[in-house]
Amino acid sequence: MDSRTRAEFEFHNRDRDPAFRKNAGEAGDTYEKFYGNQKYYAATRRSSNYIFDWISAHANGKVFLDYACGNGGYAIHAAKAGAARSLGFDISDVSVQNVRRRAQELGFAANTRFFPG
């Protein structure tokens, strides 16, 4: 893994680690200032809502692929919408662990698969 890929991998693992986020939240807005991407997500909320609506209308009975799935919001939503199989890939193995756990908790482990990559 080259140094740029390694740095991105480490950033995403740190960003998605629930323990790190909990501890960083106790330090006020320092986490957001240096690590957060909440401004990005606030700016793209309309697009995200469109994607959720599209998934709701079209995923039933289909195979859904979520590339760079993060913590799996779209992939889990596709499973809820009736996807025959929902697949997610992310560079962060922490994200993959998070979404696998979430899929299990929500009862979607049978029709979801998540891979680091």
N, C-alpha and C positions, 0 to 999 in steps of 0.2 A: 504494500500500500504506500503510495507516495505521500510526501509530507502534507500536501494540501488536502488530500482525501482523508488522511489521518486526523488533521485538525477539524475537518467538517464532521467526521465520525464522532470525535470527542465532544464537540460542541453540541451535537444533537443528543448524544447520550446524557450529557450534563443537563441540558434543557428539558429532557423528558423524564428525568429521574425524580419521582415524587418526593423523596427525602430531601434532595437538593432544593427543589422549589419550595417546600415547606420551610426549610431553614432560611432560604433567601428571603422569603416573605416576611420573616421576623425582622429583617434588617431594613425595613421601610421600602422605599422605591429604588434602592440600589440595584436590585435584580432587574427590574424593568429597564432602568437606565442603561445597563451594560449588556444584558442578555435577552431581554424580552423582545418579542416581536408582536406584541399586542396591537401596536399602531397599524401594522400591516394587516392583521386580521380584521381590525375595525374598518379599515378602508376597503377590504374585499368582501365584507359581509353580504352585500347584495349579490355578488357573483356566487358566493357560497350558498345562499338561499336558493338561487336558480338551480345550482347543481343538486341540492337536496330534493327539490321539486322534480327535477328530471329523473333522478334515481327512483323516486317514489312512483313515477309514471311508467318507467321502462325496465326496471330491474327484475320484475317478477318472472321467475322461470329461466332467467339468463345466468351466464357466467359473468361476473363483474370483476374487473381488475383495477386495483387502486395502487398506482405506482407512486412511490414516495408517500406512503400512507400515513406517516407520523403515528399518532395514537389511534388511527383507524376510524375516524368519524364517518367517512363516506362508506368504507367497507362494512362497518357495522350497520349503517343505515340501509345499505343494499340487502344485507341479510334480513333485517327487519321487514324490508319491502318484498321479501319472498324470493330473492336470488337463489337459484339452484346451487350455486357455489360463489362465494365471495373471497377473492384472493387479494392479499396486500403485501407489498414489498417496501422496505425502508432501510436506509443505511444504518439506522440506529437499532442495535440489538435490544436496547432498553425499551424503545418504542414497540418493538415486536413483542417483547415480554408483556408490556402493558396491555396491548390490544388482545393478545391471546387470553390474558387473565380476564379482561373485560368481556370478551366473547363468551368465555366459559360462564362467568357470572350471569350474563343475560340469556344463557341457554342457546347460543348460536355456535357452539364449538363444532357441531356436526357438519355444518355447511360453510365453515370459514377455514381458511389456511393463511398463515402469515409467515413471511420469510425475511431474514436480514439479507441485504444485498445491495 
